[in-house]
Amino acid sequence: MNPIDNFYENQIEPFYSTMNFIRRFILKEIPEITENWKYGTPFFILKKKNFAYLWIDKKSQFVYLGFPAGHLIEHPNLIQGDKKFVKKYFIDPNQDIHIEELKNILLLITQKIHKEKTNK
């Protein structure tokens, strides 16, 4: 099994279901996304740029999507953490996922990355 599949398979519930749903959702919503193993976690890659990664916040026990280009967009539910550029979108694994909100955030980040690539 590759390290990405292994990472997801080794998650316990409710993290397993939440993370696998988000993974499938991102790959379906943005077909040009690929996955790569970086820094000990699966990364979603768009146009050769780190698009997002999934992780579990140990303190809150929420799953979060970290967006390395998050600093380029404004959204009320993207949280600036202790990293300069990364913004996080927290998901309570015991609640329903806000699909429309997640779609909106993915679209905003995708547009910024596409715009950034065409400006170079």
C-alpha positions as CSV (number, residue, x, y, z in Angstrom):
1,M,0.0,0.0,0.0
2,N,1.4,3.5,-0.8
3,P,2.0,5.9,2.0
4,I,-1.0,8.1,1.1
5,D,-3.5,5.2,1.2
6,N,-1.8,3.9,4.3
7,F,-2.2,7.3,6.0
8,Y,-6.0,7.3,5.5
9,E,-6.4,3.6,6.3
10,N,-4.7,4.1,9.6
11,Q,-7.1,6.8,10.9
12,I,-9.6,5.9,13.5
13,E,-13.3,6.8,13.5
14,P,-14.7,9.4,13.2
15,F,-11.5,10.8,11.5
16,Y,-11.4,8.0,9.0
17,S,-14.8,8.7,7.5
18,T,-14.4,12.5,7.5
19,M,-10.9,12.5,6.0
20,N,-11.8,9.9,3.3
21,F,-15.0,11.9,2.4
22,I,-13.0,15.1,2.0
23,R,-10.3,13.3,0.0
24,R,-12.8,11.9,-2.5
25,F,-14.7,15.2,-2.6
26,I,-11.6,17.2,-3.5
27,L,-10.5,14.8,-6.1
28,K,-14.0,14.7,-7.7
29,E,-14.5,18.5,-7.5
30,I,-11.1,19.4,-9.0
31,P,-10.1,16.7,-11.4
32,E,-6.7,18.2,-12.1
33,I,-5.7,17.7,-8.5
34,T,-3.1,15.0,-7.8
35,E,-1.9,13.6,-4.5
36,N,1.7,13.6,-3.3
37,W,3.3,12.5,0.0
38,K,5.2,15.5,1.6
39,Y,6.3,16.4,5.1
40,G,4.8,13.2,6.5
41,T,1.3,13.8,5.2
42,P,-0.7,13.6,2.0
43,F,-0.8,16.8,0.0
44,F,-3.2,17.8,-2.7
45,I,-1.3,19.3,-5.6
46,L,-2.7,21.7,-8.2
47,K,-0.5,23.1,-11.1
48,K,2.6,21.8,-9.3
49,K,1.7,23.9,-6.2
50,N,0.8,22.6,-2.7
51,F,-3.0,23.1,-2.7
52,A,-4.1,21.6,0.6
53,Y,-3.4,18.9,3.1
54,L,-5.5,17.1,5.7
55,W,-4.5,16.8,9.4
56,I,-6.1,16.4,12.8
57,D,-5.8,19.2,15.4
58,K,-4.8,17.4,18.6
59,K,-6.3,20.1,20.8
60,S,-9.8,20.4,19.3
61,Q,-9.9,16.9,17.8
62,F,-11.2,18.5,14.6
63,V,-10.0,17.5,11.1
64,Y,-8.6,20.5,9.2
65,L,-7.7,21.3,5.7
66,G,-4.5,23.4,5.6
67,F,-4.2,25.7,2.6
68,P,-0.6,26.9,2.0
69,A,-2.0,29.6,-0.3
70,G,-4.7,30.5,2.2
71,H,-3.1,33.9,2.9
72,L,-4.2,35.0,-0.6
73,I,-7.9,34.8,0.1
74,E,-10.4,36.0,2.7
75,H,-13.1,33.8,4.1
76,P,-14.6,34.0,7.6
77,N,-14.1,30.4,8.4
78,L,-10.5,30.2,7.3
79,I,-8.3,30.5,10.4
80,Q,-4.8,31.9,10.3
81,G,-2.7,29.6,12.5
82,D,0.8,30.0,13.6
83,K,2.2,29.6,10.1
84,K,2.7,32.8,8.0
85,F,0.9,31.7,4.9
86,V,-1.2,28.7,5.8
87,K,-4.9,29.1,6.7
88,K,-7.0,26.3,8.1
89,Y,-10.5,25.1,7.6
90,F,-11.7,23.2,10.6
91,I,-14.2,20.3,10.3
92,D,-15.9,18.7,13.3
93,P,-15.8,15.0,12.5
94,N,-19.0,14.5,14.6
95,Q,-21.1,17.0,12.6
96,D,-22.2,17.2,9.0
97,I,-19.8,18.8,6.6
98,H,-20.8,22.2,5.2
99,I,-20.5,21.1,1.6
100,E,-21.4,24.5,0.0
101,E,-18.9,26.3,2.2
102,L,-16.2,23.8,1.4
103,K,-16.9,24.1,-2.3
104,N,-16.7,27.9,-2.1
105,I,-13.3,27.7,-0.3
106,L,-11.9,25.2,-2.8
107,L,-13.1,27.4,-5.6
108,L,-11.5,30.5,-4.2
109,I,-8.1,28.8,-3.7
110,T,-8.3,27.2,-7.1
111,Q,-8.9,30.5,-8.8
112,K,-6.0,32.1,-6.9
113,I,-3.6,29.3,-8.0
114,H,-4.8,29.5,-11.6
115,K,-4.5,33.3,-11.6
116,E,-1.0,33.1,-10.0
117,K,0.1,30.6,-12.6
118,T,-1.2,32.7,-15.6
119,N,0.5,35.8,-14.2
120,K,4.0,34.2,-14.4
